[in-house]
């Protein structure tokens, strides 16, 4: 008799523990709203909420999700420093340029083109052309101008502040500056090891240009190279 009662109690304990586990799993998988989805809970019909005006994040990043925010404060500080910066850091590292190039390829290249002349694939399909990075105005613009345009948008360009982290925006700015330098580099300002090969390349380009247009004009060794100009760079927006 006692053995039968013991088996019954053991069975009840197993069933109860299974119910507790199911209840715990329901807590993990409770209904939730996904970012950018529609929802009837708020008057504007959007599930995503923006922070109230004047609030500051305490923590950010995946570490903050598992440490009550203790491990995510460094990300908030990086954001603060990036937002406060007015120019690129000195020096700009190769890693920063590679990161900026990757982000440029995702967010900027479709309109601005690989060369930055504003003749991207989207423009070929009728979208208004952005200004060329190689215009005098944008080559002389401060670094912060590009950061602010990425953050807030400009003209028909949408704001990317909600998609690109502040430090990543500066990486894109660094790559834009590299694009500008690639089209307007003056050999005398390059490192000594690069001056000779660049002068040789410009001399060959000058000979090729002379053969094509017949006027003998081309880029001299002290003249900035401007391939973007030969692509018909456009200035359609401020």
C-alpha positions, 0 to 999 in steps of 0.5 A: 500500500505504501509503495503504491502511494509513493508511486502516486506521489512521485507521478504527481510531483513529475506532473507538477514540475512539468507544469511549472516548466511550461509556465516558465516557458510561457514567461519567456515566450510571452506576446511581444511587439516586434520593431517597426511592426504595426500595433493598435496599442498606441495612437500612431499605430506603430509598435516601436516607441521613441525615447521621451524627450530629454532622456538618456540611455543608461546602457546599450548593446547585447551585454546590457541585455544580460547584465542589468545594464552594467556591461553596456555603459561603455557603448553609451559613452562611445555614442556620447563621444561620437555625437560630441565630436566635430572632426575625424579622429587623428589618425584615421586607422585602416580598420576604420576605413575598411569599416566605413567602406563596408557601411558605405557600400550598404547605405550610400553606394546605391545613390552616390556610386562607388566613386562618390560622383552621385551617379549610382544605380538608383539615380540611373533609374530616375531618383534625383542625383545627389551632389558629387563628393568631388565638388569644391564645396563638399571637398571643403566642407567640414567633417561634421557636415557629412556626419550631420547629413547622415544623421538627419538627412538632407533634401530627398535623402532620408535620415540614417540616425536610427539605423547607423550608430554614431561611431559608424557614421564617422567611419563612413565620413572617413571613407568619403574623405578617402574617396575625395582624396583618391580623385584629387590627390596631389603627388607632392602631398603623398608619402615619399614611397608613393610619389614616384608610382603616382607620377608615372601613372599620371604621366601615362594617363596624360599620354593617353588623354593626348592620344584621345583628344588630340590637344596634348593636354593631360594631367601633369605630375602636380595636377590632381587626378579627377576621374570623377570629372570624366564620369560627368559628375553632377551637382543637383542638390545642395 
